[in-house]
Amino acid sequence: MKFKLGSPTDLEKLSQNKDWKELKNISSFFIFKLLILVFGILISTFFYQFIKEIISIREIYSTYMENWYLVFLLIPLHEASHAIMYPNFGFSDKIIFGFWPKKFVFYSYYDLPLKKNRLIIAMLAPLFILTVFPVLLISILELNYIYLAIIAILNSIGGAGDIFYSILVISQVPKNSVVKTDTARVFWKEV
């Protein structure tokens, strides 16, 4: 695994290769981030419905405001959740973790093409590991673990982009394809 400060790898060579097609996406980064924020709030509201009888939103909010630094614990957990679904369970020199200060984006990606389904699983892993599983624990076992609830709610907001990209890959990429991404752009080709 490698760490990078700055923009993800440039995939310009793929854009010039006729075998590789770029995923159609929203062209404006600002509009994309705004839509993802709204989508994230809707997703977090959905997941909150399963725990609202156990932990109030007021309790979640006030505890988060006193412990706002939890988001900085969540970011590496979220990115590591992606990485464990890549080949070698996150222990590969082809896994890149990074931070892009100009756009304030944290990222992780696999630096080789992946099968379509593997990429989708990797993209959705944080949602299941850090949101669905904690929400199920809280709701089924009626656990009043406020910090687990905070992580689940924050991750559901932060994971909205992963869900959005998964939908784009599912809807645009044919079944027997490989996908190459650096988190900023996604390319695919049929095999």
VEXMIPA-730976 format. One line per 2 residues: number of its first residue (from 1); for each residue y negated, x, z negated of C-alpha. Coordinates in steps of 0.05 Angstrom, whole numbers, plus 5000, padded with zeros to 4 digits. Example, Ala and Ser with C-alpha at 12.3 -4.5 7.8 and 13.67 -1.06 7.14 Angstrom:
1> 5090 5246 4844 | 5021 5273 4857
This chain:
1> 5000 5000 5000 | 4930 5023 5016
3> 4861 5005 4990 | 4801 4997 5035
5> 4727 4986 5022 | 4692 4952 5080
7> 4710 4907 5138 | 4784 4896 5154
9> 4815 4934 5212 | 4784 4920 5279
11> 4832 4883 5324 | 4790 4893 5387
13> 4849 4926 5424 | 4889 4862 5416
15> 4833 4820 5444 | 4835 4862 5508
17> 4911 4856 5514 | 4930 4795 5557
19> 4995 4784 5518 | 4957 4771 5453
21> 4916 4708 5443 | 4864 4698 5389
23> 4869 4639 5343 | 4813 4589 5355
25> 4770 4585 5294 | 4700 4566 5270
27> 4652 4617 5300 | 4599 4616 5245
29> 4620 4653 5182 | 4569 4613 5141
31> 4594 4545 5166 | 4666 4568 5155
33> 4651 4588 5082 | 4614 4523 5070
35> 4671 4481 5097 | 4722 4521 5057
37> 4681 4510 4993 | 4680 4435 5004
39> 4755 4436 5022 | 4769 4477 4960
41> 4733 4428 4915 | 4774 4371 4945
43> 4838 4410 4934 | 4821 4428 4862
45> 4804 4354 4849 | 4872 4335 4876
47> 4909 4385 4830 | 4866 4366 4770
49> 4892 4295 4775 | 4960 4320 4750
51> 4932 4352 4686 | 4872 4309 4669
53> 4910 4271 4614 | 4926 4337 4579
55> 4863 4380 4590 | 4794 4350 4603
57> 4749 4377 4657 | 4696 4387 4604
59> 4743 4433 4565 | 4761 4471 4629
61> 4688 4479 4648 | 4662 4501 4580
63> 4719 4550 4570 | 4708 4579 4639
65> 4633 4586 4628 | 4649 4626 4565
67> 4702 4667 4601 | 4673 4671 4672
69> 4704 4741 4681 | 4772 4707 4691
71> 4755 4701 4765 | 4759 4777 4768
73> 4830 4774 4740 | 4848 4720 4788
75> 4826 4757 4852 | 4878 4814 4847
77> 4932 4764 4826 | 4916 4721 4886
79> 4918 4779 4935 | 4981 4808 4903
81> 5014 4739 4912 | 5002 4746 4987
83> 5029 4817 4987 | 5096 4802 4952
85> 5114 4758 5012 | 5104 4815 5061
87> 5162 4862 5079 | 5185 4904 5020
89> 5156 4854 4970 | 5088 4886 4969
91> 5112 4958 4966 | 5096 4982 5036
93> 5045 5030 5064 | 5029 4976 5115
95> 4998 4930 5063 | 4923 4935 5059
97> 4882 4911 5000 | 4807 4911 5008
99> 4738 4889 4991 | 4684 4876 5044
101> 4618 4880 5005 | 4574 4857 5063
103> 4609 4789 5063 | 4633 4792 4991
105> 4705 4781 5013 | 4768 4807 4980
107> 4829 4811 5025 | 4900 4834 5035
109> 4940 4837 5099 | 5001 4868 5131
111> 4981 4919 5184 | 5038 4902 5232
113> 5056 4838 5268 | 5094 4786 5227
115> 5136 4727 5248 | 5096 4663 5247
117> 5134 4631 5190 | 5131 4694 5147
119> 5055 4696 5155 | 5050 4622 5135
121> 5093 4634 5073 | 5050 4695 5054
123> 4986 4656 5065 | 5009 4598 5021
125> 5043 4640 4966 | 4982 4643 4920
127> 4975 4567 4923 | 5046 4558 4898
129> 5048 4616 4849 | 4978 4608 4818
131> 4964 4533 4827 | 5025 4489 4839
133> 5071 4524 4789 | 5019 4525 4732
135> 4999 4452 4745 | 5073 4432 4742
137> 5082 4471 4677 | 5021 4439 4646
139> 5037 4368 4669 | 5113 4366 4659
141> 5115 4404 4594 | 5048 4376 4571
143> 5023 4445 4555 | 4951 4450 4534
145> 4941 4520 4562 | 4868 4521 4581
147> 4869 4590 4613 | 4928 4571 4657
149> 4890 4508 4678 | 4828 4550 4694
151> 4869 4598 4737 | 4902 4539 4773
153> 4836 4504 4788 | 4799 4567 4809
155> 4857 4589 4853 | 4860 4521 4887
157> 4787 4529 4906 | 4796 4602 4927
159> 4859 4586 4965 | 4827 4535 5010
161> 4816 4587 5064 | 4890 4604 5062
163> 4909 4531 5071 | 4858 4524 5128
165> 4885 4585 5164 | 4957 4562 5154
167> 4939 4496 5187 | 4908 4533 5246
169> 4969 4578 5254 | 5017 4518 5250
171> 4977 4478 5300 | 4961 4534 5351
173> 5017 4585 5349 | 5083 4570 5384
175> 5147 4572 5344 | 5176 4639 5368
177> 5114 4681 5361 | 5090 4741 5322
179> 5022 4742 5289 | 4975 4799 5273
181> 4917 4789 5226 | 4867 4829 5187
183> 4842 4766 5151 | 4779 4764 5193
185> 4815 4750 5259 | 4884 4725 5277
187> 4921 4742 5342 | 4990 4718 5365
189> 5038 4729 5422 | 5104 4696 5441
191> 5166 4739 5436
